Amino acid sequence: MTIRGVYAPVPTPFVDADELDIPSWRSNVARWMTTPLHGLVVLGSNGEAPLVDDDEADRLIAEARDQMPRGRLLIAGTGRQSTRATIRASRRAGDAGADAVLVRTPSYFKGQMTPEAFVHHYRAVADGSPVPVLLYNFTALTGVTLPVDVVATLAAHPNIIGLKESGPDLGYVGDLIAVAPEGFSVLVGSASTFFASLVLGAAGGVMAAACVAPDECVQMYELVGAGRFDEARRVQRRVIPLAKQVTAVHGIPGLKAALAQLGYVGGPPRPPLRPVNPDVEATIRQHIEQLAAMAVAVS
C-alpha cells in the first residue's frame, strides 16, 4: 500500500464530554465522504486519542468503517505508551476495518527513548500489526523526535509504509523525504507548510484544516501535482488564517467550534480540555465566512 493525498484527522464527538455521540459520529463521517478527501484519520491527536478508552476507540473505528466505502482509506491511531498495548490496539483496529494504523512515538520515559528503543518498538508493532503502519512524529506534544536515521532504518520494514510529521520544520521534512525509499510516504500535518512540503516531495497531508476546508486542501494537493504552483500558493494563503485558528491558536476546542458552525457536530472536548468562549467562536466564524467569500470570489 502506498498512501498519497489529503486525509482529515477528525475529532471525536461526545455527549456532555462523558459518552461517545455515535449518531453524530456516523453523520459526520458520512458527510466527509461527500467531499474529495482521500480518507480519514480517526483517533489521531485531533481525535483526542489519549482521552478515549480502548473500548470507545474500537467502536469509533468500526462505526467509521461502516460509513466509509472501501475506496476511501481509514487510518486509525493506535499509539500507546507500551509496545504490547500498541500491538493489541493495532490488531483490534485491523479487525474493526482500519486500512492502516498511525502509531505515535512512545514518550513517557523520554530519556530512555533512544534510537535503539524506537527501532525495537516500531519493528515489534509492525511485525504484530495485521495492517500497514505509519510512524507518527509530533514533537510539540510528545517531547521526543524520531531521528531521521531511525526513520530510514524503519522504512526498510515491509509493513511500515510511511510517516506523518506534524511539525512545521521544513528542514526535517526535507531530510525525511530524502531518505524515504520508493513507496514510503511522508505526510505532513501543518497547513502553513503544506504547499512547500508538497513541492519538496511530500506524499500528502493529514491536517486539521482538511476537516473544515477539505475542498481547498485537496485542490492545493492537486494543483501542486499538476505543477500549477502559483495557484496552489494562493489557495494556501486563503486557508491559513482559519487553519491557524483550529490548530496553533485554539487547538481541538477551536476545531470543534468551527465544525459546529459548518453544520457538523463538534460537541464538547473531553476534560481536561475546555470549550472555547463565545468571543473565540465569533472570531472563528469570521474566518469561516472570509474563506467562503474568497472561494466565491475566485470561482
HUMOSUL-V89326 format. One record per residue. N is the residue number from 1. RES is the residue in one small letter. SS is DSSP state (alpha for helix, beta for strand, coil for the rest). Layout:
n;res;ss
N;RES;SS
N;RES;SS
This chain:
n;res;ss
1;m;coil
2;t;coil
3;i;coil
4;r;coil
5;g;beta
6;v;beta
7;y;beta
8;a;beta
9;p;beta
10;v;beta
11;p;coil
12;t;coil
13;p;coil
14;f;beta
15;v;beta
16;d;coil
17;a;coil
18;d;coil
19;e;beta
20;l;beta
21;d;coil
22;i;alpha
23;p;alpha
24;s;alpha
25;w;alpha
26;r;alpha
27;s;alpha
28;n;alpha
29;v;alpha
30;a;alpha
31;r;alpha
32;w;alpha
33;m;coil
34;t;coil
35;t;coil
36;p;coil
37;l;coil
38;h;coil
39;g;beta
40;l;beta
41;v;beta
42;v;beta
43;l;coil
44;g;coil
45;s;alpha
46;n;alpha
47;g;alpha
48;e;coil
49;a;alpha
50;p;alpha
51;l;alpha
52;v;coil
53;d;coil
54;d;alpha
55;d;alpha
56;e;alpha
57;a;alpha
58;d;alpha
59;r;alpha
60;l;alpha
61;i;alpha
62;a;alpha
63;e;alpha
64;a;alpha
65;r;alpha
66;d;alpha
67;q;alpha
68;m;coil
69;p;coil
70;r;coil
71;g;coil
72;r;coil
73;l;beta
74;l;beta
75;i;beta
76;a;beta
77;g;beta
78;t;coil
79;g;coil
80;r;coil
81;q;coil
82;s;coil
83;t;alpha
84;r;alpha
85;a;alpha
86;t;alpha
87;i;alpha
88;r;alpha
89;a;alpha
90;s;alpha
91;r;alpha
92;r;alpha
93;a;alpha
94;g;alpha
95;d;alpha
96;a;alpha
97;g;coil
98;a;coil
99;d;coil
100;a;beta
101;v;beta
102;l;beta
103;v;beta
104;r;beta
105;t;coil
106;p;coil
107;s;coil
108;y;coil
109;f;coil
110;k;alpha
111;g;alpha
112;q;alpha
113;m;coil
114;t;coil
115;p;alpha
116;e;alpha
117;a;alpha
118;f;alpha
119;v;alpha
120;h;alpha
121;h;alpha
122;y;alpha
123;r;alpha
124;a;alpha
125;v;alpha
126;a;alpha
127;d;alpha
128;g;alpha
129;s;coil
130;p;coil
131;v;coil
132;p;beta
133;v;beta
134;l;beta
135;l;beta
136;y;beta
137;n;beta
138;f;coil
139;t;alpha
140;a;alpha
141;l;alpha
142;t;alpha
143;g;coil
144;v;coil
145;t;coil
146;l;coil
147;p;coil
148;v;alpha
149;d;alpha
150;v;alpha
151;v;alpha
152;a;alpha
153;t;alpha
154;l;alpha
155;a;coil
156;a;coil
157;h;coil
158;p;coil
159;n;coil
160;i;beta
161;i;beta
162;g;beta
163;l;beta
164;k;beta
165;e;beta
166;s;coil
167;g;coil
168;p;coil
169;d;coil
170;l;alpha
171;g;alpha
172;y;alpha
173;v;alpha
174;g;alpha
175;d;alpha
176;l;alpha
177;i;alpha
178;a;alpha
179;v;alpha
180;a;coil
181;p;coil
182;e;coil
183;g;coil
184;f;coil
185;s;beta
186;v;beta
187;l;beta
188;v;beta
189;g;coil
190;s;coil
191;a;alpha
192;s;alpha
193;t;alpha
194;f;alpha
195;f;alpha
196;a;alpha
197;s;alpha
198;l;alpha
199;v;alpha
200;l;alpha
201;g;coil
202;a;coil
203;a;coil
204;g;beta
205;g;beta
206;v;beta
207;m;coil
208;a;coil
209;a;alpha
210;a;alpha
211;c;alpha
212;v;alpha
213;a;coil
214;p;alpha
215;d;alpha
216;e;alpha
217;c;alpha
218;v;alpha
219;q;alpha
220;m;alpha
221;y;alpha
222;e;alpha
223;l;alpha
224;v;alpha
225;g;alpha
226;a;coil
227;g;coil
228;r;coil
229;f;alpha
230;d;alpha
231;e;alpha
232;a;alpha
233;r;alpha
234;r;alpha
235;v;alpha
236;q;alpha
237;r;alpha
238;r;alpha
239;v;alpha
240;i;alpha
241;p;alpha
242;l;alpha
243;a;alpha
244;k;alpha
245;q;alpha
246;v;alpha
247;t;alpha
248;a;alpha
249;v;alpha
250;h;coil
251;g;alpha
252;i;alpha
253;p;alpha
254;g;alpha
255;l;alpha
256;k;alpha
257;a;alpha
258;a;alpha
259;l;alpha
260;a;alpha
261;q;alpha
262;l;coil
263;g;coil
264;y;coil
265;v;coil
266;g;coil
267;g;coil
268;p;coil
269;p;coil
270;r;coil
271;p;coil
272;p;coil
273;l;coil
274;r;coil
275;p;coil
276;v;coil
277;n;coil
278;p;alpha
279;d;alpha
280;v;alpha
281;e;alpha
282;a;alpha
283;t;alpha
284;i;alpha
285;r;alpha
286;q;alpha
287;h;alpha
288;i;alpha
289;e;alpha
290;q;alpha
291;l;alpha
292;a;alpha
293;a;alpha
294;m;alpha
295;a;alpha
296;v;alpha
297;a;alpha
298;v;alpha
299;s;coil
